[in-house]
Amino acid sequence: MDTTCVTRRARIGLALAIGTVLTAVVAQIPANATATESVHRPAAAPFASHPSHALRAGDHTSYDDTYYKDAVGKTGQALKDSLHRIISTTQTGKLTYDEVWDALKDTDQDPDKSGNVILLYSGRSASKDAHGGGEDDWNREHVWAKSHGDFGTDTGPGTDLHHLRPAEVSVNGARGDKDFDNGGEAVPGAPGSRTDDDSFEPRDAVKGDVARMILYMAVRYDGGDGFPDLEPNDKVDNGTAPHIGKLSVLKQWSKQDPPDSFEKHRNQVIFDKYQHNRNPFVDHPEWVDAIW
């Protein structure tokens, strides 16, 4: 066999193959780009054009086209008014204060131990049956303290599950009816929580939960249904006025601690089984800044 002929054919075949590859690569490069740019340019984010900067793949709420359809795209007072209409008119399930006990056993169930609940300020898992008046028992904590507006425990804000959580009796007593702010001395039995004479700081893992519960209450109860007009402000020591602060700190906490799976699940259980309304700030935490 003529080896010179074989070598020539191999070179021709190699050249044709290289040419084909180069043609394919060039066809994928825009006219104003280089080959290097086409290799290293990142893919576009799937939700980059969505009006809400806080939404990412996997976080998009499925309720925007139904439950929130009249609120999407609004800001400021218009958004607050729209959300009030939505969450008040859809709250078709309202509990008595006695019914709250069993509801909390469901909404705050320990995902790893079905016979327990997770206590808000300590994070401790406690038996569902260990509720009552003893120091190590848990009771029904009003995150928006019921004395702030003096709405008591009648059906309404006093029994709204979106701000009622199980908490140790002793820790609940340490919180009392104080406003929320940073700082203070450590709270016994609640690692990471702190308190002083006029404010309470919850542990980091639930700071956002607390903020979103307070802001839900401010939107849900606006004085038009026989209950006080609840509004956050930027002070502490609000006493019996229908206000809780500090708003600037609550906004910071909401950003610092975004909704986790426990908080989202809790929102869903309340919607599906009890009140049939939602906390919009769990679904859309960016609406906090859009309103306040």
C-alpha angles and dihedrals in degrees: 000000000000103000091192090061092048092051092049091051092049091052091050092049092049092050091051091050093050091048092053092052093048091049090053093049094047091050089061096050117090115238092252097045136080126230090251092055093051092055097049103036108113121234116258116264110255094233098032092120096047112117091232111075090196095062118096135168108299094017100076110119116234091215100072094094094046122016097027099030093116093050104044112108096020129112139187120007092348090059093045092050092048093049090048091055091048100048096039098048093045094049093099094148116070124175135213117234091254091053090056091074094065094037092057090052086062103037095046100035115149104251090214098045117033094197092061141066128215112242114227107227100031101033088224120150109231134179114269088229094055096088126121138076104314119111092246093044123093127237141181110289117201102212088194093052108239092225089065094087094001095247095148123194100306116128106285126051089356092063102029107133093207089077103025116096137167113256136166112271091234094048092044087054091052090053093044109158096323123142120244124262141131123274142030136110125320115273113233111240094015110081112209095017120113136187143183135177097297109014145048130210117199124211116282095253093065103031091104092046090056093048094049092047091052093048092047089057091050091055098040098049112047101153096264100106103051095278129102121278099252116207133166118230136183100257140075132224092053093160115192095340112117091253138100128189167249098040094176090054093045090053090050091050093050090056094042094052112033120193113290130199093271093054093044092049090049091052090051094049091052090049097045102039113018127018100007092219129101138224099243093201091062090054095038111020089172088070089075091073091036090063106028 
